[in-house]
Structures are given as C-alpha cells and as structure tokens.
Amino acid sequence: MDVCHALAGLGTSINLMPLSIWKKLSLPELTLTRMTLELADRSITHPKGVAEDVFIKVGKFHFPTDFVVVDFEADPRVPLILGRSFLRTGRALIDVYGEEITLRVNDESVTFNLNQTMRY
C-alpha cells in the first residue's frame, strides 16, 4: 500500500488498524491480547490481536508503530487511527491556533498544515 491516510487524534490512547488492512498488507502474525475496547459508538469489541513494530512513513520519517487490530468497517478515506502513543513517538507538537502539527526525529522535523490535511 503506497499511500494510506490516517486520522491522528488525542482522543484515543492506542493505534487502530482494521483487520482488512492487516490482511491486505500481509503483516506478520498478531500478538494475542485480552484487551476489551469501547468504541466511540459505545459498542464493545475484542481485538484480533496486536501488530507490533509496523513501520509507517509520515513525510520523510519512518516510525515503528504497534497497532491494535480490530474487525470493524473502516472509513476508506482514513482507515488507520493514530493515537497518543504514535503522537508521543513522533514527538508531535500540535499548534491549534497556527493550525499545524509538527513531527520530530532528532534535529529534523516535518510540519503539516491542518487546513490542507483536514479534508476528511
């Protein structure tokens, strides 16, 4: 999968990936989990497992990311949900007033204008 848009949000503590995307990417076996999730619609679900150290590219950076894999109908425009754990890994700086999000690795950074990325 060359390009995949994702929703980055402070409202979720984990990164979510639909089971269909996990299968499409032919990722390694899932690590089993006993986690129970309550989704935004208040439904309860049990993940299929955790996909560990999946490398995702954001701008010029590659980040190893763990995804909780859930069998749910994803929005095809933004099938992945990146939560606070990813934002912490990317040392994200979110400027709400300036409408920008900056990800940093060492002394380098990449900044996205939220007006250009929020077409979802």
ABEGO torsion letter per residue (X at the ends): XABBBBBBBAABABBBBBAAAAAAAGBBBBBBBABBBBBAAGBBBBBAEBBBGBBBBBEABBBBBBBBBBBBBBBAABABBBBAAAAAAAGBBBBAAAGBBBBBBEABBBBBBAAAAAAX
